[in-house]
Amino acid sequence: MEAALDVARYFSRAFPRHARDEDEVVGPRLGPEAAPIMARLAREHERDRPDVEELVIACDAIANAEPWPSLAKLVASLAPRIEAHLAYEEREMFPLVRALSEEVEQEAMNEMQARRQDGRGERDRAT
């Protein structure tokens, strides 16, 4: 049950932060050549959001000893999409991030950290 709570916590907090950080902090700093990459990543975030939200609900239910019969099907569908998304980020976006100046990269890190401290980038678990 603790593992289910951990998964729910990650996907209700960290996953939405990840998407917002890419869309609102990282993407704008990468420049116009990154626009097609960032557009694809944003589309994938939107595509996966309903399943991620269902996963959070399912894990909350499991943590409360309630069955969720479709969990295996949900995970089997969502996991390869998330893995492909992360691989695309690593292959296409990360080289652009590494090419940023140290100052711009630090500015982005500071902004992401500030978002976490003041609650921006948080998604209500009910959404």
JOWOBEL-V624375 format. One record per residue. N is the residue number from 0. RES is the residue in one letter. SS is DSSP state (alpha for helix, beta for strand, coil for the rest). Layout:
n=N res=RES ss=SS
n=N res=RES ss=SS
This chain:
n=0 res=M ss=coil
n=1 res=E ss=alpha
n=2 res=A ss=alpha
n=3 res=A ss=alpha
n=4 res=L ss=alpha
n=5 res=D ss=alpha
n=6 res=V ss=alpha
n=7 res=A ss=alpha
n=8 res=R ss=alpha
n=9 res=Y ss=alpha
n=10 res=F ss=alpha
n=11 res=S ss=alpha
n=12 res=R ss=alpha
n=13 res=A ss=alpha
n=14 res=F ss=alpha
n=15 res=P ss=alpha
n=16 res=R ss=alpha
n=17 res=H ss=alpha
n=18 res=A ss=alpha
n=19 res=R ss=alpha
n=20 res=D ss=alpha
n=21 res=E ss=alpha
n=22 res=D ss=alpha
n=23 res=E ss=alpha
n=24 res=V ss=alpha
n=25 res=V ss=alpha
n=26 res=G ss=alpha
n=27 res=P ss=alpha
n=28 res=R ss=alpha
n=29 res=L ss=alpha
n=30 res=G ss=coil
n=31 res=P ss=alpha
n=32 res=E ss=alpha
n=33 res=A ss=alpha
n=34 res=A ss=alpha
n=35 res=P ss=alpha
n=36 res=I ss=alpha
n=37 res=M ss=alpha
n=38 res=A ss=alpha
n=39 res=R ss=alpha
n=40 res=L ss=alpha
n=41 res=A ss=alpha
n=42 res=R ss=alpha
n=43 res=E ss=alpha
n=44 res=H ss=alpha
n=45 res=E ss=alpha
n=46 res=R ss=alpha
n=47 res=D ss=alpha
n=48 res=R ss=alpha
n=49 res=P ss=alpha
n=50 res=D ss=alpha
n=51 res=V ss=alpha
n=52 res=E ss=alpha
n=53 res=E ss=alpha
n=54 res=L ss=alpha
n=55 res=V ss=alpha
n=56 res=I ss=alpha
n=57 res=A ss=alpha
n=58 res=C ss=alpha
n=59 res=D ss=alpha
n=60 res=A ss=alpha
n=61 res=I ss=alpha
n=62 res=A ss=alpha
n=63 res=N ss=coil
n=64 res=A ss=coil
n=65 res=E ss=coil
n=66 res=P ss=coil
n=67 res=W ss=coil
n=68 res=P ss=coil
n=69 res=S ss=coil
n=70 res=L ss=alpha
n=71 res=A ss=alpha
n=72 res=K ss=alpha
n=73 res=L ss=alpha
n=74 res=V ss=alpha
n=75 res=A ss=alpha
n=76 res=S ss=alpha
n=77 res=L ss=alpha
n=78 res=A ss=alpha
n=79 res=P ss=alpha
n=80 res=R ss=alpha
n=81 res=I ss=alpha
n=82 res=E ss=alpha
n=83 res=A ss=alpha
n=84 res=H ss=alpha
n=85 res=L ss=alpha
n=86 res=A ss=alpha
n=87 res=Y ss=alpha
n=88 res=E ss=alpha
n=89 res=E ss=alpha
n=90 res=R ss=alpha
n=91 res=E ss=alpha
n=92 res=M ss=alpha
n=93 res=F ss=alpha
n=94 res=P ss=alpha
n=95 res=L ss=alpha
n=96 res=V ss=alpha
n=97 res=R ss=alpha
n=98 res=A ss=coil
n=99 res=L ss=coil
n=100 res=S ss=coil
n=101 res=E ss=alpha
n=102 res=E ss=alpha
n=103 res=V ss=alpha
n=104 res=E ss=alpha
n=105 res=Q ss=alpha
n=106 res=E ss=alpha
n=107 res=A ss=alpha
n=108 res=M ss=alpha
n=109 res=N ss=alpha
n=110 res=E ss=alpha
n=111 res=M ss=alpha
n=112 res=Q ss=alpha
n=113 res=A ss=alpha
n=114 res=R ss=alpha
n=115 res=R ss=alpha
n=116 res=Q ss=alpha
n=117 res=D ss=alpha
n=118 res=G ss=coil
n=119 res=R ss=coil
n=120 res=G ss=coil
n=121 res=E ss=coil
n=122 res=R ss=coil
n=123 res=D ss=coil
n=124 res=R ss=coil
n=125 res=A ss=coil
n=126 res=T ss=coil
